[in-house]
Amino acid sequence: DMDGVLWRGETAVPHLPTFFQTLDAHHIQFVLATNNASKTPAQYVAKLAKFGIAVQPHQIMTSALATAGYLASHAPHAKIYMVGGDGLREALTAEGLTILPRTERDDTADVVVVGLTAEVTYADMANATIHIRRGARFIGCNPDATFPSEYGQLPGNGSLLALIQTATSVAPTIIGKPGPIMFHECLRRLGPSATP
């Protein structure tokens, strides 16, 4: 895990580079997983570099990537109404999935996907509610009610999901931790030597 475990906000835990040096010295493969769907793998690679740690993009797994992979397998031709940031948009686009315009209300989405974004608006929540009430599947990148920062706990993606669930009486399918979908994707990335 990264956010809230390896760092809080812009502050790394003590001896973080030493931990990664130990992994490297013992040839231990790893994938860093985070429920944060707002950032791209490249943004995480850059953040880790600021802490003196070199990782490759394929060593980063976000709930956005896991969500995009899940939808590419289970609903490849779906029209998606997305509430989320650059990390989620990039992941969905990379899988070739169709994202409806943010203001779309007339064309019914097949799936509503919600990932954490600080730019969420009431209109986003209203549009997501409209699509779900019309029959769209409801997918949540992760259920985290809060998000850790150096200032304390902030509202997380689970808080956004709770608002939409209250308005629709529909519970979301959760992709990120603690569910198994994201962990299976991490194992796949580690290769055949990794076992559950």
Secondary structure, DSSP 8 states (H G I E B T S, - for coil): --BTTTEETTEE-TTHHHHHHHHHHTT----EEES--SS-HHHHHHHHHHTT----GGGEEEHHHHHHHHHHHH-TT-EEEEE--HHHHHHHHHTT-EE--TT--SS--SEEEE---TT--HHHHHHHHHHHHTT-EEEES---SEEEETTEEEE-HHHHHHHHHHHHS---EE-STTSHHHHHHHHHHH-TT---
